[in-house]
Structures are given as C-alpha cells and as structure tokens.
Amino acid sequence: MIVNFPDIHPVAFSVFGLDIRWYALAYLTGFLLGWQYIIYLTKKFALNVVFTKEIIDDFLVWAVLGVVLGGRIGYVLFYNWAYYADNPLQALQIWQGGMSFHGGLIGMSIAMLAFCKLKHLSVLRLADFVACAAPIGLFFGRLANFINGELFGRPTNGEWGMIFGFVDNQPRHPSQLYEAGLEGIVLFLILFACARLKPVQKVPGLLAAIFLAGYGVFRFMVEYVRQPDPQIGLYWDMFSMGQILSGSMLLAAILLGLICKARA
C-alpha cells in the first residue's frame, strides 16, 4: 500500500498572533506526561524512600533545560556544524526543528548529575526513573518529526511506502513512524514490564542500561531505512552518524549494566 504524506501544517494553532507549532506541543506533552509517570513510578518502586513528588517537581526544570539545550547543541555539533558555524544565530531557532536525541541524552545526564550532587541523591536511581519515562517523549517527538516532514526514509520497492511529495515521487519508508513505534511504544512497554520486577528494582541503574541498549538497537536498525543526512552522508559508505552514536550507546549500556550488577 502506497500512501501520500498527509502534509499537516506545522503550526497547530495561533494565540494572540503567536504560532504554536506541533513541534513545541510534542515536547510539552512529552515532558508533562513523563513527569507524571515518574511520580507514579516513585510510588510503585518498593525500594524507593527518597524521591518524593517535590523532588521530582524540582527536577522537571533541570530536565527541560538539559534536553532542550543538549538536544540543540548536539544537533549543531554532530550533524550540521559547518552550516551553523556560518549562521550562528539560526542555532537558536529551535522551533524550526533540528534536535539531536544523543545530544539531549548528554544534556539530561549532565542535568541529573548536577541535580543529584546538589540534593545528595542517587543519580543511578533517578536515571532509572527518567529512562522509563523517556520513551513517552520520544514517541511524541517522532510524531512531530513526521508532521514537520523531516527525517523521512529511504526509497523502497516494497508493497508499503509513503510518497513525500516535497522530496520526490518515490515511495519511501516513513521512518519517523517506525521510530515512534519502536523507540516510543515498544521501548516503553519493555521498561514498564522490567520496572515491576523486584530483581531489577534492587539494582540501581539497571533500567537506565536497558533503556540505552533498547534505544541503541532500535535506532541502529531504523537507520538502515532512514535517509542519511545530506550534509553528512554515510561513513565508510556503511554507517550513518545516528548508527555511530547509537552503537556507542549500546556499548555504554553494557558497561553500565556490568558496573551496576557489580555494585549491587
């Protein structure tokens, strides 16, 4: 089945002359639902006696800054440095799209380390909670990528595809939807199930390692059908930047899991 890209306008609605974009709504929804889900998890975790609702409320601001700043800086450095070096002011135009998950992950990690250091909390335990909620944001973020018509897939000769008319008339993989399903829904369900296992709860950081591994594998797979960034292409005619970064995540997940098990 070949379908046409629905061409949804990136502006959801306007208020007092201010355009509210689907991209911004996706981030807002992801943060709010993720925040509420973390509060839910802190009540369900049998071993948790430290992370109160007030603490999670305080961390929300840190999380937003970490993800947004890290995501944008990561995109500039990892994917389009040559362009933004010549147009530095455009790096501030986040509403136009252009965010790096891996940059957001680094920004979130820095925010968690700083917050836990200040509050004298376990960063591994906080990382577990954040990891469980992260697929919610990823799901809405990928839907926003789809609405914006960015990160579309490579051409396909299969029976299923989508024609992105603003690119060409070739059927392509709707890779944004693949990622929304795998990085969002499937990864959320995996972590949802693992978070309820007592052996997993007893090892701080293990859920974070599972998230890193799951995302790394899913993203690495989808990159084979996602159109490489034109300004970068493929390294060694084989791997995209996303695959290189996601492969590094998988290695970090294995290392983190081994460290957590050794400390438990």
C-alpha positions in Angstrom: 0.0 0.0 0.0 1.4 3.3 -1.1 0.0 6.4 0.6 0.8 10.1 0.3 2.3 12.2 3.1 -0.7 14.0 4.7 1.2 17.3 4.7 -0.1 18.6 8.0 0.7 22.2 8.6 3.5 22.6 11.2 1.5 25.3 13.1 -1.2 23.7 15.2 -2.9 27.0 16.1 -2.3 30.6 16.8 -2.9 32.6 20.1 -2.7 36.4 20.0 -0.6 36.3 16.9 1.8 33.7 18.3 2.1 30.5 16.2 2.0 27.3 18.4 3.7 24.6 16.5 3.1 20.8 16.7 6.9 20.5 17.5 6.5 22.6 20.6 3.4 20.8 21.7 5.1 17.4 21.3 7.9 18.5 23.6 5.5 20.0 26.1 3.3 16.9 26.1 6.3 14.6 26.4 7.7 16.5 29.4 4.3 16.7 31.2 3.4 13.1 30.7 6.9 11.9 31.5 6.9 14.0 34.7 3.6 12.4 35.9 4.8 9.0 35.0 8.0 9.4 37.1 5.9 10.5 40.1 3.8 7.3 39.5 6.9 5.2 39.4 8.3 6.6 42.7 5.2 5.4 44.4 5.3 2.0 42.9 9.0 1.3 43.4 9.1 -0.8 46.6 12.6 0.2 47.4 12.1 4.0 46.9 12.1 6.1 50.1 13.9 9.2 48.8 12.4 10.6 45.6 9.3 12.5 46.7 6.9 14.4 44.4 8.5 17.6 45.5 11.9 16.4 44.4 10.6 15.3 41.0 8.8 18.6 40.6 12.1 20.4 41.2 13.9 18.3 38.8 11.5 19.0 35.9 13.1 22.4 35.2 16.5 20.8 35.1 15.3 18.1 32.8 13.8 20.6 30.3 16.9 22.7 30.2 19.1 19.6 29.8 17.1 18.1 27.0 16.5 21.3 25.0 20.0 22.7 25.3 21.7 19.4 24.9 19.5 18.4 22.0 20.1 21.6 20.1 23.8 21.8 20.8 24.2 18.1 19.9 22.4 18.7 16.6 24.7 21.7 15.8 27.9 19.8 16.7 27.0 16.3 15.5 25.0 17.0 12.3 25.4 20.5 10.9 28.4 22.3 12.4 29.6 23.7 9.0 26.2 25.4 8.4 25.7 26.8 11.9 29.3 28.0 12.1 28.4 30.4 9.3 24.9 31.1 10.7 25.3 31.0 14.5 22.0 32.9 15.2 20.0 30.3 13.4 21.2 27.8 16.0 18.7 29.5 18.4 15.7 28.8 16.1 14.7 25.5 17.8 11.1 25.9 16.6 12.4 25.2 13.0 13.4 21.7 14.1 16.8 20.2 14.4 17.3 18.4 17.7 19.7 15.5 18.4 18.4 12.8 20.7 22.0 11.9 21.6 22.8 15.5 22.5 19.6 15.6 24.6 20.7 12.4 26.3 24.1 14.0 27.2 22.3 17.2 28.4 19.9 15.2 30.5 22.8 13.2 32.0 24.6 16.4 33.0 21.4 17.8 34.5 20.9 14.6 36.5 24.5 14.5 37.8 24.3 18.2 38.8 20.9 17.9 40.4 21.7 14.7 42.4 25.0 16.2 43.5 23.2 19.3 44.8 20.4 17.3 46.5 22.6 14.4 47.7 20.6 11.8 45.8 21.4 8.6 43.9 21.9 9.5 40.2 21.5 5.9 39.2 18.1 5.7 40.8 17.0 8.9 39.2 18.3 7.7 35.8 16.1 4.6 36.2 13.0 6.8 36.6 14.0 9.1 33.7 14.8 6.1 31.5 11.3 4.7 32.0 9.7 8.0 31.1 11.9 8.9 28.1 10.0 6.7 25.5 7.0 8.9 26.1 8.9 12.0 24.9 10.5 10.0 22.1 7.1 8.9 20.8 5.7 12.5 20.6 9.0 13.8 19.3 9.0 11.3 16.4 5.4 12.2 15.6 6.5 15.9 15.5 9.3 14.9 13.1 6.7 13.3 10.9 4.4 16.3 10.9 7.4 18.5 10.1 8.3 16.2 7.2 11.8 15.7 8.4 13.9 12.6 8.9 12.0 10.7 6.2 13.1 7.3 5.0 15.0 6.0 2.0 13.2 4.9 -1.2 11.5 1.5 -1.0 10.5 -1.0 -3.7 8.2 -2.9 -1.2 4.5 -3.0 -1.1 4.4 -0.4 1.7 5.6 3.1 1.4 4.8 6.8 1.6 5.3 9.5 -1.0 6.8 12.6 0.5 5.8 14.9 -2.4 8.1 17.8 -1.2 11.1 15.4 -1.8 10.2 13.4 -4.9 7.6 10.9 -6.2 9.3 7.8 -5.0 7.7 5.7 -2.2 9.8 6.0 0.9 9.9 4.4 4.3 8.0 6.6 6.9 10.9 6.1 9.2 9.6 8.6 11.7 6.7 6.4 12.4 8.9 3.3 12.7 10.9 5.2 15.3 7.8 6.4 17.1 6.7 2.7 17.4 10.0 1.2 18.4 11.7 3.9 20.4 8.3 5.1 21.8 5.7 2.3 22.3 7.8 -0.9 22.3 10.6 0.5 24.5 8.1 2.0 26.9 6.4 -1.4 27.3 9.7 -3.2 27.8 10.7 -0.8 30.5 7.2 -0.8 32.0 7.5 -4.6 32.4 11.1 -4.6 33.7 10.3 -1.8 36.3 7.9 -4.2 38.0 10.5 -7.0 38.5 11.9 -7.0 42.1 15.4 -8.2 40.9 15.6 -5.2 38.5 14.4 -2.8 41.2 17.2 -3.9 43.5 19.9 -2.8 41.1 20.0 1.0 40.7 20.9 2.0 37.1 19.8 -1.3 35.5 16.7 0.2 34.0 18.8 3.0 32.6 21.1 0.4 31.0 18.1 -1.4 29.5 16.9 1.9 28.0 20.3 2.7 26.5 20.5 -0.8 25.0 17.0 -0.8 23.7 17.2 2.6 22.1 20.6 1.9 20.7 19.4 -1.3 19.0 16.1 0.2 17.7 17.7 3.3 16.3 20.6 1.4 14.7 18.0 -0.8 12.9 15.8 2.0 11.7 18.8 4.0 10.4 19.1 1.4 7.6 15.8 2.6 6.1 16.1 6.3 7.2 17.5 8.8 4.7 21.0 9.8 5.7 21.6 13.4 6.5 22.6 15.0 3.1 25.3 17.2 4.7 27.0 14.1 6.2 26.0 11.0 4.2 27.4 7.6 5.3 30.7 7.0 6.9 32.7 4.3 5.1 29.7 4.0 2.8 28.1 1.9 5.6 27.1 3.7 8.7 25.2 7.0 9.4 26.0 9.3 12.2 22.9 8.1 14.1 24.3 4.5 13.9 27.7 5.5 15.2 26.2 7.3 18.1 23.6 4.6 18.8 26.3 1.9 18.6 28.2 3.9 21.3 25.1 3.9 23.4 24.9 0.1 23.2 28.5 -0.2 24.4 27.7 2.3 27.2 24.7 0.2 28.2 26.7 -2.9 28.5 29.3 -1.1 30.6 26.7 0.5 32.8 24.9 -2.8 33.3 28.1 -4.6 34.4 29.0 -1.8 36.8 25.5 -1.8 38.3 25.5 -5.5 38.8 28.9 -5.4 40.4 27.8 -2.7 42.8 24.5 -4.4 43.8 
